[in-house]
Each structure stands twice: as structure tokens, then as C-alpha cells.
């Protein structure tokens, strides 16, 4: 199965090959329909001015994607590491003002909205301050570092009446929108089992990022980085590889599970938190002083289905979501979506009756044929076809996700991945980590809004 974006030439070739071979498969190249496609150009007075708080690798990705979204303008950037100021300016291709102090960003009257792309343990602090300053917020995933943080952030957004979008961009993907359409159509039947994984096999995939040669206490505001975390001596590995440590991040659950959970919640229109989670795993390969495992598997119990998630940093299998229905199977693998119908036509028993005497077996088969006569050949219908969907070359769900956010800023309509949605997904990450570290099932206590054993 192809993992990358499809070109039209590839779809034409594959479609022709399927027809020649007699396969009943329909190929579709999805069309990107950006929000601005049908709208007239925005006047300068409607330009949304934004700033990025945090310009590490993710912050720079957000800035690069923002250049493809019309009607917005970056006016400032902020990071605790001085060299990232230059990286941010290079990403946005503009010599915008840069600072270490995010509060200087929030004090600016020309900033309508902010990207929050800081470490997880500082999401709440920056988020609450941004709400109080009247800024709309695009906050990177996972939304929260703790359960309490998440609910505090939801409350802050409500008090300030802010537009909030969390940064799991699959929620805005045309591929996931197609998956949701198929799911909502009912053609899959009842879906009771879902599995998903995201596996990687490289130092970068395991967050073992190289330390820049100019990294020092002179170029990094180490004290500000430790705000909200235990005090310790300067350690550049903790600054640049923060996802490895519980003080600042959520490990595999916060980096990758959150994308899978968000995608599953979006496709299935789930607006609740799993009732129970059970994790297993271990730290087998990347024993570099990190806290988090390099393999984690978690089972989640939802009211209407069960979910199995896995992340493995020791073998690259990419990104996968599978939804298994009584009438069909939906698979997202990389940039391809495949729907395959189940054969649900009545069939006679073909196994256990061969332990019966021939007379009883033939009596059963005759009765079955009488109750299920063959269709009239003139009225015979070909079985439902399998469908394969791909995204066009150059498509970016991150661009669409940012466009959705800025559209919400203008209309004041809540985006799909709002603070409640983001909080539910983040709690799924907290459930997985709680179960792993405590070696017990993690149960969600909705009444008291906490995790218990």
C-alpha cells in the first residue's frame, strides 16, 4: 500500500490496471477544498495578526505552513533559545521581532492570536496568560501536561471567551473527513473494534536530537525553561530532548497516541473519555536516562467500542488506523484510505455439518437453499466495491488545520478540535501513562474528574 501522496498519473494507471484485471476497486484522488477557495480576497483590514510562542522544530513547522494561509501575518516570535529566533525568522521569511519573554508578545496590541508550541509542562501557564490577554490560541498537542491542567485551561478559555484549537492536524485532513463520511454513512455496520499504531525506528524518531553547538546557559534561558518543573543544573539534553522526561513531556502517549486518539474521536464523533485504560511496554533500546518507554501498548474501553493503540520506537511501521465494522473495514495507512466491504451474504454452514450424518447434512443444505434462493441472473448485482482514496501531491493537512483555526478566529465559531475535544484526547494520554507507570488499570472517574486505579 502506498504511504505517500498520490499523483493523478498514478491513480489513472492504478485504476486502469484494476479494470483490466477485473478487480472491483474504485480509486479516488481527493480534492483539497481550502476554506479560502470560494471566498473573495480578504481586505488588509481583515488580516489576522499572530505570533508564535515557541519556535523549536514544531513552532517552525507551524510558521512555514502559515505562509500558505492567506489573510494572516506573523508579527512576532518568542523562544527561550536565541538561535531559534533566527530559525523562526527564516521559516516565516520575515525579520519579525523576537524575544525570550512570551509576556512581551501578549502585551502587544497588534497580536490577535498566538501559536503555543512550548514544552507540555508550560502549556497551562502560557495558555491561561494568553486567555487573560484576550488572545485566541492555537495550542500544540497534547493540550495538557496533567489532568488538572487540562480542566483549568478549558475554564480559562470559557472565562475569556477565546477561540481555541489544539494542534492534531489530522482532524482537518481531507483523508480523515472522507473516513468520517464513510463511518457516518452506516455502510460499515457496527464498529466494536479499532486499532491504531505509530511506529518509528531512528534516533530522531526517539527524540535523540543533536545538541546545537552554540547551546549554553548564555544562549538559553534555563531558569525560564524550568518554571513549573524541578530545579536542576543546566542540561542541554533535557532542553532539546524534553519529550523523554516526565518533568516536561508525556512521552509516546503525548507525542503520538494523541494524534491517533484525536483521529479516532473525530471519525467516530466521540465526545467522551475512555472509561478505562490498561498499558504495557518497556524501555528496551533507548536507555539514555529517559523516563518514558520506547514501546507502549494500551487498550481503551469506550462505551461502544474497544481501542488498541501501540507505539514502538524500534521498528518503522509508520502511522495506521483500522476500524473494523460488521459490514466493512476502514484502513488509514499513511496518506491512503481504504474501505473494504465485508461479505455479509447468507452462507450455509460449511464446517460443523461435516460431523453430521450425510442425510442430516443434506437435509440442512436443502432447507438453506430453499430459504435463500439464488438471485435471478438478470437482476444480479456485483458485490459492493472496495474504495481507495489518496491525497494529492503537495497536500498539507497542517495548512488546512491552520486555515480552520484562522477561519474560526474571524467567524467566532468554535473549531472541531476545540479545548473540550483537545482535553478529552489529552486525558487519553494521561490514562495510558498512569497505567504504565503504576502497573495497573487506569480508570476515569468522570464525577471527580481524575484518574484512579
C-alpha positions as CSV (number, residue, x, y, z in Angstrom):
1,X,0.0,0.0,0.0
2,X,1.3,3.4,-1.0
3,X,2.2,5.7,2.0
4,X,3.0,9.0,0.3
5,X,0.7,11.4,-1.6
6,X,-0.7,10.2,-4.9
7,X,-0.3,11.9,-8.2
8,X,-3.2,11.9,-10.8
9,X,-1.0,9.9,-13.2
10,X,-0.6,7.1,-10.5
11,X,-4.3,7.0,-9.9
12,X,-5.1,6.7,-13.6
13,X,-2.6,3.9,-14.0
14,X,-3.8,2.0,-11.0
15,X,-7.5,2.4,-12.0
16,X,-6.8,1.1,-15.5
17,X,-4.9,-1.8,-14.1
18,X,-7.7,-2.7,-11.7
19,X,-10.2,-2.7,-14.5
20,X,-8.0,-4.8,-16.8
21,X,-7.6,-7.4,-14.0
22,X,-11.3,-7.5,-13.3
23,X,-10.9,-6.2,-9.7
24,X,-13.8,-4.4,-8.2
25,X,-11.9,-1.4,-6.8
26,X,-12.6,2.3,-7.1
27,X,-9.8,4.7,-6.8
28,X,-10.4,8.4,-5.9
29,X,-8.0,11.2,-5.6
30,X,-9.4,13.6,-3.0
31,X,-9.5,17.3,-3.8
32,X,-8.3,19.8,-1.3
33,X,-11.0,22.4,-0.7
34,X,-9.4,25.1,1.4
35,X,-11.7,27.5,3.2
36,X,-10.5,30.4,1.2
37,X,-11.0,28.8,-2.2
38,X,-14.6,30.1,-2.7
39,X,-14.1,33.4,-0.8
40,X,-13.1,36.7,-2.3
41,X,-9.7,38.0,-1.3
42,X,-9.6,39.5,2.2
43,X,-9.0,43.2,2.6
44,X,-6.0,44.2,4.7
45,X,-8.3,45.3,7.5
46,X,-9.4,41.7,7.9
47,X,-5.8,40.4,8.2
48,X,-5.3,38.3,11.4
49,X,-2.0,39.1,13.1
50,X,-0.4,36.4,15.1
51,X,2.8,35.5,17.0
52,X,4.4,32.2,17.8
53,X,5.4,31.4,21.4
54,X,7.8,28.6,20.9
55,X,9.9,28.3,17.7
56,X,11.5,24.9,18.0
57,X,11.0,22.3,15.3
58,X,7.3,22.3,15.7
59,X,7.0,26.1,16.0
60,X,9.0,26.5,12.8
61,X,6.8,23.9,11.0
62,X,3.7,26.0,12.0
63,X,5.4,29.2,10.8
64,X,6.3,27.6,7.5
65,X,2.8,26.3,7.0
66,X,1.3,29.7,7.8
67,X,2.9,31.2,4.7
68,X,0.4,29.2,2.6
69,X,-2.7,30.6,4.5
70,X,-3.9,33.8,3.1
71,X,-5.2,36.7,5.2
72,X,-2.8,36.2,8.1
73,X,0.5,37.8,9.1
74,X,3.2,36.8,11.7
75,X,4.3,39.9,13.7
76,X,6.5,38.4,16.4
77,X,8.1,35.3,17.7
78,X,9.4,34.0,21.0
79,X,11.6,31.3,22.3
80,X,13.9,30.6,25.2
81,X,16.8,29.7,22.9
82,X,18.3,32.6,20.9
83,X,19.2,30.7,17.8
84,X,15.6,29.7,17.4
85,X,14.7,33.4,16.8
86,X,16.7,33.3,13.6
87,X,15.2,29.9,12.7
88,X,11.7,31.4,13.1
89,X,12.5,34.4,11.0
90,X,13.9,32.1,8.3
91,X,10.7,30.0,8.5
92,X,8.3,32.9,8.1
93,X,10.7,34.7,5.7
94,X,10.4,37.9,7.5
95,X,12.6,39.8,10.0
96,X,9.9,39.9,12.8
97,X,10.7,41.0,16.3
98,X,11.9,38.2,18.6
99,X,12.1,37.8,22.3
100,X,12.7,35.3,25.1
101,X,9.8,36.6,27.2
102,X,6.4,35.5,26.0
103,X,4.7,38.1,28.1
104,X,6.1,40.7,25.8
105,X,4.2,39.0,23.0
106,X,0.9,39.0,25.0
107,X,1.3,42.7,25.7
108,X,1.3,43.7,22.1
109,X,-1.9,45.2,20.9
110,X,-1.3,44.1,17.3
111,X,-1.4,40.4,18.2
112,X,-4.8,38.8,17.7
113,X,-3.8,35.2,18.1
114,X,-0.8,33.1,19.3
115,X,0.6,29.7,18.5
116,X,1.7,27.9,21.7
117,X,4.4,25.5,20.8
118,X,6.3,25.3,24.1
119,X,7.0,22.2,26.3
120,X,4.0,20.4,27.6
121,X,4.6,21.4,31.2
122,X,4.3,25.1,30.3
123,X,1.2,24.8,28.2
124,X,-1.2,25.8,31.0
125,X,0.8,28.8,32.1
126,X,1.2,30.3,28.7
127,X,-2.4,29.4,27.7
128,X,-4.0,31.0,30.8
129,X,-1.9,34.2,30.3
130,X,-2.9,34.3,26.7
131,X,-6.6,34.0,27.5
132,X,-6.3,36.7,30.1
133,X,-4.6,38.9,27.5
134,X,-7.5,38.4,25.1
135,X,-5.6,36.4,22.5
136,X,-7.1,33.5,20.5
137,X,-5.0,30.3,20.8
138,X,-3.6,27.6,18.6
139,X,-2.1,25.2,21.2
140,X,0.1,22.3,20.2
141,X,-0.8,18.8,21.3
142,X,-1.1,17.3,23.8
143,X,-3.2,20.1,25.2
144,X,-2.2,19.5,28.8
145,X,0.6,18.0,31.0
146,X,-1.8,16.9,33.7
147,X,-5.5,16.2,34.1
148,X,-5.8,19.3,36.4
149,X,-4.0,21.5,33.8
150,X,-6.5,20.5,31.1
151,X,-9.6,21.4,33.0
152,X,-8.0,24.7,34.2
153,X,-7.3,25.5,30.5
154,X,-10.9,24.7,29.5
155,X,-12.2,27.0,32.2
156,X,-9.8,29.8,31.2
157,X,-10.9,29.7,27.6
158,X,-14.6,29.9,28.7
159,X,-14.0,32.8,31.1
160,X,-12.2,34.8,28.4
161,X,-14.5,33.7,25.5
162,X,-11.4,32.8,23.4
163,X,-11.2,30.7,20.2
164,X,-9.0,27.7,20.9
165,X,-7.8,25.0,18.5
166,X,-5.5,22.1,19.5
167,X,-2.8,21.0,17.1
168,X,-3.6,17.5,16.0
169,X,-3.9,18.3,12.3
170,X,-5.5,15.0,11.3
171,X,-8.8,16.4,12.4
172,X,-8.6,18.8,9.4
173,X,-7.4,16.3,6.9
174,X,-9.4,15.6,3.8
175,X,-8.5,12.0,4.2
176,X,-10.0,11.8,7.7
177,X,-13.0,13.8,6.5
178,X,-13.6,11.1,3.9
179,X,-13.2,8.4,6.6
180,X,-15.7,10.1,8.8
181,X,-18.2,10.3,5.8
182,X,-17.9,6.6,5.3
183,X,-18.3,5.9,9.0
184,X,-21.3,8.2,9.4
185,X,-23.0,6.6,6.3
186,X,-23.6,3.4,8.2
187,X,-22.1,1.2,5.5
188,X,-19.6,-0.2,7.9
189,X,-22.3,-1.6,10.1
190,X,-21.5,-1.7,13.8
191,X,-17.8,-0.9,14.8
192,X,-16.8,-2.5,18.0
193,X,-13.0,-2.8,17.5
194,X,-10.5,-0.1,16.5
195,X,-6.7,-0.4,16.4
196,X,-4.0,2.1,15.6
197,X,-0.3,2.4,15.8
198,X,2.5,4.8,15.0
199,X,6.0,3.2,14.9
200,X,9.4,4.7,14.2
201,X,12.9,3.4,14.1
202,X,15.5,6.2,14.2
203,X,17.3,8.4,16.7
204,X,15.2,11.4,15.6
205,X,12.0,9.4,15.9
206,X,13.1,8.6,19.5
207,X,13.7,12.3,20.2
208,X,17.5,11.9,20.3
209,X,18.0,15.2,18.6
210,X,21.5,16.6,18.2
211,X,22.6,19.4,20.5
212,X,23.3,22.6,18.6
213,X,27.0,23.7,19.1
214,X,26.0,27.1,20.4
215,X,23.7,25.7,23.2
216,X,24.8,27.2,26.5
217,X,23.4,29.0,29.6
218,X,24.2,32.2,27.7
219,X,22.0,31.3,24.7
220,X,19.3,29.5,26.6
221,X,17.1,30.9,29.4
222,X,17.4,27.8,31.5
223,X,15.6,29.2,34.6
224,X,12.6,30.1,32.5
225,X,12.6,26.6,31.0
226,X,12.5,25.0,34.5
227,X,9.5,27.2,35.5
228,X,6.9,24.6,36.7
229,X,9.4,21.8,36.9
230,X,12.0,20.6,39.5
231,X,15.2,22.8,39.7
232,X,18.4,21.2,38.3
233,X,21.7,22.1,36.8
234,X,21.9,23.1,33.2
235,X,21.4,20.1,30.9
236,X,21.0,20.8,27.2
237,X,19.8,17.2,26.6
238,X,16.8,17.9,28.8
239,X,16.1,21.2,26.9
240,X,16.3,19.7,23.4
241,X,15.0,16.2,24.2
242,X,12.4,17.2,26.6
243,X,9.8,14.6,25.4
244,X,11.9,11.9,27.1
245,X,11.3,13.3,30.6
246,X,8.1,13.3,32.8
247,X,9.1,16.7,34.1
248,X,8.3,18.4,30.8
249,X,6.5,16.0,28.5
250,X,4.2,13.0,28.1
251,X,6.5,10.6,26.1
252,X,5.0,8.5,23.3
253,X,1.5,9.0,24.6
254,X,1.7,12.8,24.3
255,X,3.7,12.8,21.1
256,X,1.9,10.1,19.0
257,X,-1.0,8.5,20.9
258,X,-2.7,11.9,20.9
259,X,-2.8,12.0,17.1
260,X,-4.3,8.5,17.0
261,X,-6.9,9.3,19.7
262,X,-7.8,12.6,18.1
263,X,-8.3,10.9,14.7
264,X,-10.4,8.1,16.2
265,X,-12.5,10.6,18.2
266,X,-13.0,12.7,15.0
267,X,-14.0,9.8,12.7
268,X,-16.4,8.3,15.3
269,X,-17.8,11.6,16.6
270,X,-16.7,10.5,20.1
271,X,-17.0,13.3,22.6
272,X,-16.2,11.4,25.7
273,X,-13.2,9.9,27.5
274,X,-12.3,6.3,27.6
275,X,-13.7,4.6,30.8
276,X,-10.6,2.5,31.4
277,X,-7.1,2.0,30.0
278,X,-4.6,-0.8,30.5
279,X,-0.9,-0.3,29.3
280,X,2.1,-2.5,28.9
281,X,5.5,-1.9,27.5
282,X,9.1,-1.1,28.4
283,X,12.3,0.7,27.8
284,X,14.4,-1.7,25.8
285,X,16.7,0.2,23.4
286,X,16.9,3.9,24.1
287,X,18.4,3.7,27.6
288,X,19.8,7.2,27.6
289,X,18.4,8.3,31.0
290,X,14.9,9.0,29.8
291,X,11.8,8.3,31.9
292,X,9.4,7.0,29.2
293,X,9.3,3.6,27.5
294,X,10.2,3.1,23.9
295,X,7.4,0.6,23.5
296,X,3.9,1.1,24.8
297,X,0.6,-0.7,24.1
298,X,-2.7,0.4,25.6
299,X,-6.2,-1.0,25.5
300,X,-9.0,1.6,26.0
301,X,-12.6,0.8,26.9
302,X,-15.1,3.2,25.4
303,X,-18.9,2.9,25.8
304,X,-19.5,1.4,22.3
305,X,-16.1,0.1,21.2
306,X,-12.6,-1.0,22.3
307,X,-9.4,0.6,21.1
308,X,-5.9,-0.8,20.9
309,X,-3.0,1.6,20.5
310,X,0.7,0.9,20.0
311,X,3.9,3.0,19.6
312,X,7.2,1.2,19.1
313,X,10.4,3.2,18.6
314,X,12.3,0.1,17.4
315,X,10.7,-0.8,14.1
316,X,9.3,1.6,11.5
317,X,5.7,0.6,10.5
318,X,4.5,4.2,10.1
319,X,1.0,5.5,11.0
320,X,-2.1,3.3,10.9
321,X,-5.7,3.4,12.0
322,X,-8.1,0.5,11.4
323,X,-11.8,0.5,12.2
324,X,-13.4,-3.0,11.9
325,X,-17.2,-3.0,11.4
326,X,-19.7,-5.8,10.9
327,X,-20.2,-4.8,7.3
328,X,-16.9,-3.2,6.3
329,X,-13.3,-2.3,7.2
330,X,-11.7,1.2,7.1
331,X,-7.9,1.5,7.0
332,X,-5.9,4.6,7.0
333,X,-2.2,3.9,6.3
334,X,0.0,6.9,5.7
335,X,-1.7,9.1,3.0
336,X,-4.1,6.3,1.8
337,X,-7.6,5.4,3.0
338,X,-9.1,2.0,2.0
339,X,-12.7,0.9,2.6
340,X,-13.3,-2.8,2.1
341,X,-16.8,-4.3,2.4
342,X,-17.3,-7.5,4.3
343,X,-19.2,-10.3,2.5
344,X,-22.4,-10.4,4.6
345,X,-24.5,-12.5,2.2
346,X,-26.0,-15.5,3.9
347,X,-23.9,-18.7,3.5
348,X,-24.6,-22.2,4.6
349,X,-22.6,-23.7,7.4
350,X,-19.5,-25.3,5.9
351,X,-17.6,-26.7,8.8
352,X,-19.6,-28.3,11.7
353,X,-22.2,-30.1,9.5
354,X,-19.4,-32.4,8.3
355,X,-19.6,-34.0,11.7
356,X,-23.2,-34.9,10.9
357,X,-24.5,-37.9,9.1
358,X,-24.9,-37.3,5.3
359,X,-28.7,-37.4,5.5
360,X,-28.9,-34.7,8.1
361,X,-26.3,-32.6,6.3
362,X,-28.2,-32.8,3.0
363,X,-31.5,-32.0,4.8
364,X,-29.9,-28.9,6.3
365,X,-28.4,-27.8,2.9
366,X,-31.7,-28.3,1.0
367,X,-33.5,-26.3,3.6
368,X,-30.9,-23.5,3.4
369,X,-31.2,-23.4,-0.4
370,X,-34.9,-23.2,-0.2
371,X,-34.8,-20.2,2.2
372,X,-32.0,-18.5,0.3
373,X,-32.7,-19.0,-3.4
374,X,-30.0,-17.7,-5.9
375,X,-30.6,-14.3,-7.4
376,X,-32.1,-14.0,-10.9
377,X,-29.0,-13.7,-13.2
378,X,-30.7,-10.7,-14.9
379,X,-31.1,-9.0,-11.6
380,X,-27.8,-10.0,-10.1
381,X,-25.8,-7.1,-8.6
382,X,-22.0,-7.0,-8.3
383,X,-20.8,-7.0,-4.7
384,X,-20.1,-3.6,-3.2
385,X,-16.8,-2.4,-4.4
386,X,-13.7,-1.6,-2.4
387,X,-12.7,2.0,-2.4
388,X,-9.2,3.6,-2.1
389,X,-8.7,7.3,-1.5
390,X,-5.5,9.3,-1.6
391,X,-4.4,12.9,-1.1
392,X,-2.9,14.9,-4.0
393,X,0.8,15.7,-4.3
394,X,1.7,18.7,-2.1
395,X,-1.3,18.4,0.1
396,X,-0.8,19.5,3.7
397,X,-3.3,18.8,6.5
398,X,-1.3,21.2,8.7
399,X,-2.1,24.1,6.3
400,X,-5.8,23.1,6.4
401,X,-5.7,22.9,10.2
402,X,-4.2,26.4,10.5
403,X,-6.7,27.7,7.9
404,X,-9.6,26.2,10.0
405,X,-8.2,28.0,13.1
406,X,-7.9,31.4,11.5
407,X,-11.4,31.0,10.0
408,X,-12.7,30.4,13.5
409,X,-10.9,33.5,14.7
410,X,-12.8,35.5,12.1
411,X,-16.2,33.9,12.5
412,X,-16.0,33.3,16.2
413,X,-17.4,29.8,15.6
414,X,-15.7,27.0,17.6
415,X,-13.4,24.8,15.6
416,X,-13.8,21.0,15.7
417,X,-10.7,20.4,17.7
418,X,-11.6,23.0,20.4
419,X,-10.5,22.9,24.0
420,X,-13.0,20.3,25.1
421,X,-12.0,18.0,22.2
422,X,-8.3,18.5,23.0
423,X,-8.8,17.9,26.7
424,X,-10.5,14.6,26.1
425,X,-7.7,13.4,23.8
426,X,-5.0,14.6,26.3
427,X,-6.7,12.7,29.1
428,X,-6.4,9.6,27.0
429,X,-2.6,10.1,27.0
430,X,-2.6,10.6,30.8
431,X,-4.6,7.4,31.2
432,X,-2.0,5.5,29.2
433,X,0.9,6.8,31.2
434,X,-0.8,6.4,34.5
435,X,-1.4,2.7,33.8
436,X,2.1,2.1,32.5
437,X,3.9,3.7,35.4
438,X,1.6,2.4,38.2
439,X,1.4,-1.1,36.5
440,X,-2.4,-1.1,37.0
441,X,-5.6,-0.3,35.1
442,X,-6.3,3.4,34.9
443,X,-10.0,4.2,35.5
444,X,-11.5,7.5,34.5
445,X,-13.6,8.9,37.4
446,X,-15.8,11.4,35.5
447,X,-17.6,12.7,38.6
448,X,-14.4,13.8,40.3
449,X,-12.5,14.5,37.1
450,X,-9.5,12.3,38.0
451,X,-7.8,9.0,37.2
452,X,-7.9,6.3,39.8
453,X,-6.7,2.7,40.0
